[in-house]
């Protein structure tokens, strides 16, 4: 067993130990799902940053920029950073003041239980896509470090994250996010520093001009480019993972300020894998899979003692995201669907139910990870699936009194239906923007009919 694999396993064990220690404070469903709403500024900032900074930000973004140039960096880190900024500017304070346990609670309060259940059915697959992407990436890191077959390492990765998430709950998640966020930042800064020290800043001048093209000259129609940006911004601002971290803050001011800081940190740290991917062709050669470019750069330019720190940083990014995905999926199922069927269920019973749901969704995400084409493809589907209608319904429901149950249901169905036809049926070059527009039109049409009745 090599030193890198030993380092990764030691890091995972340390995270498990932190989770086990914090889990002793769990007494109620609110403790397990929201950490008792006790997050301060530091924990709030790093849990947002680390949860959003996943495998696609490191492995996926570096790979797509290596393949397409800077034009491929729309989602990571810029659009997702803007998504967090939008949460801080518009949504954080109003959502916090509602004292929700899950985002679906708002839909029940505003539109009724039918809309709540439909949104749960749309949000759970989104979180599963994200979790599967992280499990797949974790397996790739283990495979590259150990030489074991990829399907075996994906299985081991799934087992680790299921155990890691099921007993720790949200507060353990937040504390490990703090550790993981620091490790991630240090690891990426270290890698960038060694590359610049070895090659000099002049290496940037050797990058062909077309690889620097960000907007113009990419050959992509403007609406298609806008569609690519809209998926992570509009598709993720109402995502359960981001909303949950906002409403778990101690005060609305903490929620807003933590999101502001996390957005800036996300973009700054996220630029490192983007720049390394841009320099990739000059740093390494013979990369068959673009998603391997960042590990290849690290192997080529880091000394032996530093590479385990980089591997730990990548594992940090993965663990901090996957535990949040599984916990969110479990909270939506247990709190919004199953627990209401048993009104007499006590707090301990609700916690056991949520833990069982974590295990269930961990197994499902593992199955998806085995058969996915790539990490980046999984994340793109996660951000787009069903989110157009959810964005429209949550935004209009939160800031207006216009529209009731039928309007919300129409928008949800129209959004997911239009996106599915556009994305998989090949109808249209910008399926996500179209799905948002159709969902908005459906909401307004049915809201007017409800008012006229």
N, C-alpha and C positions, 0 to 999 in steps of 0.2 A: 504494500500500500504506500503510494507516494506522499510526499509532505503536503502537497496541495489538497489532496483528498482528506488527509488527516485534519488539516486546518479547517476545511469546510464542515466536516463532521463535528469538530470541536465547537465551531461557531453555532451549528444547529443545536447542539446539546446545551450551550449557554442560553440560547433563546428559549428552549424548553424549560430550563430551570427558572428563568425569569417569569415565564408564564405560570409555572406551578406555584411560585411564591405569591404572585399577585392574585391568583385565582382563589386564595384563601379568604379574600375579602368579599367574595360573591355571596350575597344573601337573598337577592331578589332578581326578577326578570330585568328590572331597570339597571341593576348592577351588571348583569351579564351582557345586556345588549347595548348599554350606553355608558357604562362605567360610573353609574350614579350621577351623571351630569356634573362631573367634578373637574373636567379638563381646564387647566390654566393656559396661559399664553404659549409657554414653551411646548407642552405636550400637544396643544391644539395645532400649532404650526407644523411640528414634525409629523404628526399623524396624518395631516392632509398631504404634506409634501411626500412622505414615504409611501403612503397608500397609492397616490397617483403615479409616482415614479417607479414604474414596474419594468418588467423584462423588455417590453416593447420600446421603452425610452432608452435603454442601454443597447440591447442586442438588436432590436427591430429597427430603431432609428439609425444607428450606425450602419446597418446593412442596407437600408433603402437609400441613404445618402451615398454610400459607396457605389451603389448600382446606378442611381439616377442623378447624382449631384445634389446641390442645395435645394433644387426644386422639389425634391422628395421630402423635405423637412417641414412640410406644412403643419402636420399634426404634432410632431415632437421636435422641439418642446413648445413651439410658439402657440399653436391653437389650444393645447391643453392648459398652458399657462394663462392664456386669455380666459379660458373657461373658469379657472379658479378665481381670477380677478373679477369676472362677472358675478360669481357667487358672492364675493365680498361686497361689491358695489350695490347689488340689487336684491339678492335673495336671503343673505345670511341673517339679518336682523328680523325680518318678518317671519321666517321659518322658525327661528329660535323661540320667539314669543308665543308660538302656538303650543309649545310643550309636547311635541310629538314623540312617539317611540320609534316609528318608522315613517317614511314618506307616505306610505299608503294610508296612514291614519288621517292625514290631511284630506285625502280624496274621500274617505268615509264621512268626515265631518262636513265637507263642502258639497258632495254630490251623492252620498249614500253608499251602502255596503256593496251594491252590485258593481259600481265603478271601482271601489277599493279592490275587489277580487280580480277584476279584469286587469287592473294595473299590476297587481302582484304576479299574475300569469305572464305579463310582458316583462316585468323587471327581473324575475328570477332567471330566465334564459340569458339575459344580458350579463348578470353577475357570473353565471356559469361559463360563458364564453371567456370572460376575463380570467377566471380561476384556471380554466383549461390552458390558456396561454401561458400563465405563470408556471404551472406544473410542467408543461412541455419544455419551457426554457430551463427550469431547474434540472430536469432530466438531461438536457443537452450539456449543461455545465458539469454535472456529475459524470456524464459519458466522456467528455473531453478530458476530465481530470483523472479518471480511473481506467479508461480503456475498455470499460464494460459495454455491452450492447445497449443501444438506445432504449429499447422497449423495457429492459430490466431497470435502467436508471429512472425512467419515467414512473415505473411502478414504485420504486423506492421513494422517489420524490413525493408521489401522491400519499404514500403511507405517512411520511414525515409531516406533511402539512395538515393532514386530517387529524393526527394526534395533537399536533401543535395548536390547532385552532379550537378543537372541541372542548378542551377543559379550561382554556385561558380566559375566554370572554373578551369583551371590549377593552377593559382597563389593561389587561395583559397585552392586548393588541397595541394600545396606545404607548405603553412603556417600551415595548420592543420596537415600535416605530421610531421612538426617540433614539434608541441605540442603533437601529438599522439606518436611520437617516444620517447620523453622524458618520457611521462606517462607510456608507455609500459615498458621501461627499469627499471624505478623506481618500478613499480608494481611487475615485475618478480624478481628483486633483493630482494625486501622486502619479498616476499613469500619464496624464497630460504633461506634467512637469518633466518626467523622464524623457518623453518623446521630444519635447522642445529642447531640452538640454543636449540630447544626442544629435538632433538634426538641425537645430537652429530655426529662428523665425523665418529665415529665407525660404524654408520649405513651402510656406504659403504662396510665395510668388511663383512657384513652379506649377501650381494647380491651373489647368486650362481654364480660360475665361468662361467657357460654356458650363463648366461645373459650378461656377459661382452664380449662375442665373437663378433668381428666386421667383420673380414674376414674369418679366418679359422674356421672350425668346424660348420659352419652354415648349411651345407648340400645343399647349393645352388651351381650349376655349375658356374665356373668362368665367362663364357660368359653371363650367366643370371645376375650375380652380376654386370658385366660391363654394361649390358643393363639398369639395374636399375639406375646406376649412369649417364648414357648417357642421359636419358630422361630429368632430370632437368638441366644438364650442357649445352648440345647442343640444347636441345629443348627450352630453355628459354633465351639463350644469345642474340638471335635475336628477342625475344618477343617485341611486340610494347610497352608495359609498360616500359621496361627497356631502350629501344632505345629512347623513347620520353623524359625520364628524363635526358638522356645523352645530347641530342641535345638542351635541354632547358637551359643549363648552359651558363654563361656569356662568358666564353672563353674555348678553348679546354683544357687548363691546369686545369681549374676548373672542367671540366667534368671528366677528368682522375683521378685527386686527390680525388674528391668526391666519385667516384666508388671504389677506393682503400680503403678509410676509411670505406665506407658502408659495404664492404665485411668483413673486420675485425670485425666491430661492429655486423654484422649479425651473424657470427659464435659464437662470445663470448656470446651474449645475447641468441642466439638460443640453446646453450648448457644447459641453465637452465631448460626448459621444458623437454629436453631429459634426464637429470639426475633425474628429479623428476619422470618421467615415469619409469625410471630404478628402482627407489626406491619404486615405487607405491605399489607393493604387501606387502611391510613391513610397509607402511604408512596408507593404507586404505584397507578395505576388502569388499567383496560383491559388486564389481563394475560389473554390467551386460554389460554396453556399455563402451568399452575402451576409447571412446571420452569424457567420463564424469570423467576420472581419475583426470585431473588437477583441475577442479572445486571442486571435492570431497576433494582433498588434501588441497586446499585453505580453504574450509569450516571447515576442521578438525584442521588446524594448525594456522590459522590467527585469531587474536582477532577481536571483532565486529567492531571496528573502521577501521581496515585495510582491511577487505574483500571488502568493496566498492571500495577501491583503486585498488585491484586486478581485480575486475569486470570491472572497468574503463580501466585497461590496456588491457584486452581482447577485449573490445569494440574498443579501440584504434587500435589494430591490424586489426580488421575487417573493420572499417571505412576507414582506410588509404589505404587498398587494393581495396575495392569495388568501391570507387569513381574513382580510377585510371582505373579500368577495364571498367566501364561504359563510362568514358570520352574517352578512347582509341577506344572503339567500335564505339562511336558516331563520333569521328574524322575521322575514316576510311570510314564510310558510307557517312558522309556529305562532307568531303573535297575531297575524292578520287572518289566517285561515283556520288553523287547528284549535288554538286556545279558545276562540269564541264558541266552538262546538261543545266545550266542556266548561261552563261558567263556574263550576265548583272547584276547578283546578287551582291549587295553592301556588305560592311563589316557587317553592322547591320543584313542584311538578312542571311549572313553566320552564324553569331552567333545564330540567332533564329533557323536556320536549325540544328545546332549542339545540341542545347538544346532539340529540339523535338526528335532528335535521342537518346539522353540520356534517355528520358522518355520511348521511344519504347523499348530499350534494357533492361531497368530496369524491365519492365513488363515481357519480355521474360525470364530474369534471375530468376525472382520470380517464374515463372511456372516451371523452371528446378529445383529450390531449393525445391519445394514441393515434388517432386517425386524422388530425388536423394537418393541413398543408404547411402552415408556418405560424409563427408567433404573431407576426404583423397582421395576417389575414384574420386570425381569431379576434384580435383587438378591434379591428375595423368593423367586424360584424357585431361585436359587443356594443360599440358606440352607436351603431345605426339601428339595430333591430328594435322596433317598437318605440324608439325614443322620440320620434317626431310628434306623435299624438300625445305622449306624456308631457313633453315640453309645452305644447299648446295648452293642454288642459290645466297643468299646474300653474302656468304663468297667468292665464286669464282667470282661473279660479282663485289665485292668491291675491291678485291686484284689482279684480272687478267683482261685482255681484251679478254680472251678466251671464246667463246660461245655467242650466240645471242638469239633471241626470242624463236626459236623452242627448243633449248637446255634447256632454263629455264622452258618452259611449260612442256617438257618431264620429267624433274626432279620433278616438283611440283606434277604432276599426278602420277608418279611412287612412290613418297614418301608416299603420303596419301593413295594410293591404297594398297601398300605393308603393311603399318602399319595396315590398316583396316582389311585386310585379316588375318594378323598374330594375331592381338589382339582379334578380334571377331570370326574368323574362327578357331582359335586354331592351326594354322599352324606355328610351330616354338616356341622355348623357349625364344627367344630374338628378338621380332618383331621390336623394335625400331632400334637396330643396323642394322638389315637386311634392314629396310626401308631407313636408311641413305646410306648404301652401294648401294642399288638399285637406289636411287635417284642420287647418284654420278655417277654411271655407265651410267645411262640414259643421264645425262648432258654431260658427256665426249663423249659418242657415237654420240649424235646429234650435239655437237659442232664440232667434227671432220668432220661430213658429211657437215655441213655448210661451213667449211673451204675449203673442196674439191670441192664444187659446183662452 
